[in-house]
Amino acid sequence: MSELQLDDVHVSYGQSPALIGLSLTIGAGEIVSLLGGNASGKSTTMKTVLGLKRPDAGRILWDGEEIQGWSTARRVRAGIASVPEARRVFPDMTVEDNLLSGAHTRRDRGIRATLAEVYDFFPRLRERRTQRAGSMSGGEQQMLAFGRALMSRPRLICMDEPTMGLAPIVVEQVLGRIAELNRELGISVLMVEQNAELALSIASRGYVLRTGEVVLAGSAERLAADPAIQEAYLGRGLDTTEEPARGQQEGSVA
């Protein structure tokens, strides 16, 4: 059974449809990439999974249970976490306080133990635990956003443009960390990413959206290797106008 399933989901903003009969699955331990240009429905899909946008029709199932009526907090408690676009750390709070904010839905006594585990996974965060988050490099803030998501003890993390604004060398490190989270911790990942080639390099499968509908789906290897798909979706046809401007080089995340 897949962990997460969207079944014929329709979402609109007023009279404007954003998702039209969207169906996708994310199985246990998978990395699934969601690809497409601007206004394709990627961000709306992410918001719908997280409970920030309610579907007009269709079902969202988590471990076979319908959750489209659940609040975001309830979804987080059930094991769905997010790493938002542009990281969105709290710049005036310390690294440790940012991490602890990720456990705000928990009521158990294991929060400090989870914090220690996050520090073991991201030693740089332990080194910087008393530092203001806003003074860290972009790559370090991305690691902080990952760590904050881990504090809720998720089984699925939704990542929205995790490489946006990062220098190429840092992008490689971030993608490596995503693969490591998946491989070592067994966490499933739904990743929205403009750079299709990079996204598919670590994914199990991918979906390509256009104006709210899935137009291509398959294994990452098939999507990356098919010449027709490369020309239509992995080349300039997809990325020329939609690729966000990359920021100046930022510090290592190691």
HELIX and SHEET records of a PDB file:
HELIX    1   1 LYS A   42  LEU A   50  1                                   9    
HELIX    2   2 THR A   72  ARG A   77  1                                   6    
HELIX    3   3 VAL A   95  SER A  101  1                                   7    
HELIX    4   4 ILE A  111  PHE A  121  1                                  11    
HELIX    5   5 PRO A  123  GLU A  127  1                                   5    
HELIX    6   6 ALA A  133  SER A  135  5                                   3    
HELIX    7   7 GLY A  138  LEU A  150  1                                  13    
HELIX    8   8 PRO A  168  LEU A  185  1                                  18    
HELIX    9   9 ALA A  196  ILE A  202  1                                   7    
HELIX   10  10 ALA A  220  ALA A  225  1                                   6    
HELIX   11  11 PRO A  227  ILE A  229  1                                   3    
HELIX   12  12 GLN A  230  LEU A  234  3                                   5    
HELIX   13  13 ARG A  236  ASP A  239  1                                   4    
SHEET    1   A 4 SER A  16  ILE A  26  0                                        
SHEET    2   A 4 LEU A   4  TYR A  13 -1                                        
SHEET    3   A 4 ALA A  57  TRP A  62 -1                                        
SHEET    4   A 4 GLU A  65  GLU A  66 -1                                        
SHEET    1   B 6 ILE A  80  VAL A  83  0                                        
SHEET    2   B 6 LEU A 156  ASP A 160  1                                        
SHEET    3   B 6 SER A 188  VAL A 192  1                                        
SHEET    4   B 6 ILE A  31  LEU A  35  1                                        
SHEET    5   B 6 ARG A 205  ARG A 210  1                                        
SHEET    6   B 6 GLU A 213  SER A 219 -1                                        
END                                                                             
